Amino acid sequence: MSVRISRRAVLLGAAAVATTAGPLASVTRATAAERDARAAKTPKVLVIGLDGAMLRRIKDADTPHLDALMAAGITAPSSLYTSPMAPTSSGPGWSTLITGVWPDKHKVVNNEFTGADFTTYPDFLTRVETARPALRTYAVASWNPVTDVIFSAKVDERVSTPGAEYDTGTTSRAVARVKADVDAVFVHLDNVDHAGHASGNASQAYLDALHGVDTQVGQIVAAVKSRATYGNEDWLIMITADHGHTAAGGHGGNSWDERQTFMIATGAGLPAGTTRYDVRMPDIAVSALVHLGIAIDPAWRLDGRAVQRPVTDAFDTLRGTLRTAVDESGIGAGVLGFTHTPPAGWSVDNTRMGGGGVTEWRGWSFTTDEFWTKAEKGQERELNIRARNVFAVCDGDEWSDKAVTGTFDSTLVSPAFPVQAGRPATLTYTSYYRQEAPQKAEVLVSYGGGTPVLVKTYSANSSSRVETITLQVPAGATTAQVRFRYTGGNNWYWTIDGVSISA
């Protein structure tokens, strides 16, 4: 067993009492008295990582404790990158969840952690210790690299459970530590991944492993609620996973099953029984930091955002209007995932758009990661990591899979955003662009309804990123409208999401 020296004594508490948390009021509907009551409570965080667990199989398995957590809070299915960014393996997966950034920043691309940059992007418990060293932090793992490599020596106590004890030992240590004086805890349980490798996600053995880990999750959550001070504490509990598994067993590739992860979370401001589609892997770390009252410094360049503070996006309002496939044959009959109808205030100009082609991708479309990546996996659509929920896409490659006439030429037009005359403004959006000549993408801005001005051109590959463009608003203009124009043919694609202009 590898145990890091604790800087604080471990004080064992009372015996665990198994209880289930009730629904919590939404922050947006909370009364002033409720908000004051929450502010008076001490914030604490518990993150439990279930290696190789899949949300849809949790729903098939006998998992009463996880079911209770889903009923009491939010359930957020999510998906991963694939190679060449990183394989769907544990090293990149846990590094992303624990640091709050994607592999293109933390640089972990294998289980050997070669090239990892945990100096620039440390684990969230290290950020807790740096910002508020008086807080008590603890990490315990059945897979040693989590506590030996990803979490740093700044964490008060890091425990790598001996192989003979495995998840049973990890659980007992977590239960004992949670009963004691602690503020932020990370627990890693590994047996579901072993069952996935040995038998595959379609097996009874995999369901049995989920049942077993569910019992262990229940023991840890019960230990939280057994604390003598629990009534005066505000616990954020998050359950997550680093990757999924194939039906036959294994992971690392680009299949939809291998790319699966999720967040189950309970805590103040997370409405009971809610499903969210805007959550991504780096949100685990950022949500923990925000809950503990640690301000997120923009200089950290974190990719996550706090699950407690959902961000409204116009494209996401389209989720309820998405359709099943028309021409695409490999997506699956029941998968909802595309529409050509833009959200309120937006429009699509297809007056120069060619004819024919695959229906789903004729001009700008609004889609989801599942629908778009299933259209043709292995062509790096899986690397659209910084888009969330519903996003806009032009995909000349997929459009051209049926006979076409003319060329691909479509423009997405935003509403008119308010700006201040004669003052700078900032255009922000998420973009992912893959280039093949003669394809081109342009961003144009029209001030006060005037002639659009070119502000950015894409003519080379551009990874998934958040773009920020400073706009010089002319005197007399009080609005700015953005146009995203994509031209090409049987080339590649461009995605857009999260468009805003701040004055």
Secondary structure as UniProt FT lines:
FT   STRAND          2..3
FT   HELIX           27..29
FT   HELIX           32..40
FT   STRAND          42..50
FT   TURN            51..52
FT   HELIX           55..58
FT   TURN            59..60
FT   HELIX           64..72
FT   STRAND          74..79
FT   TURN            83..85
FT   HELIX           90..99
FT   HELIX           103..106
FT   TURN            111..112
FT   TURN            114..115
FT   TURN            118..120
FT   HELIX           124..131
FT   TURN            133..134
FT   STRAND          137..141
FT   HELIX           144..145
FT   HELIX           146..150
FT   TURN            153..154
FT   STRAND          157..160
FT   TURN            163..165
FT   HELIX           166..179
FT   STRAND          184..189
FT   HELIX           191..199
FT   TURN            201..202
FT   HELIX           204..225
FT   TURN            228..229
FT   HELIX           230..232
FT   STRAND          233..240
FT   TURN            256..259
FT   STRAND          260..266
FT   TURN            268..269
FT   TURN            272..273
FT   STRAND          274..275
FT   TURN            281..282
FT   HELIX           283..291
FT   TURN            292..293
FT   HELIX           298..300
FT   TURN            307..308
FT   HELIX           314..321
FT   TURN            333..334
FT   STRAND          338..339
FT   TURN            344..345
FT   STRAND          347..349
FT   TURN            351..352
FT   STRAND          355..356
FT   HELIX           359..361
FT   STRAND          365..367
FT   HELIX           369..375
FT   TURN            377..378
FT   HELIX           381..383
FT   TURN            385..386
FT   STRAND          391..395
FT   HELIX           396..399
FT   TURN            400..401
FT   STRAND          404..405
FT   STRAND          408..418
FT   TURN            421..422
FT   STRAND          424..434
FT   TURN            437..438
FT   STRAND          440..447
FT   TURN            448..449
FT   STRAND          453..458
FT   STRAND          462..472
FT   TURN            475..476
FT   STRAND          479..488
FT   STRAND          493..502
//
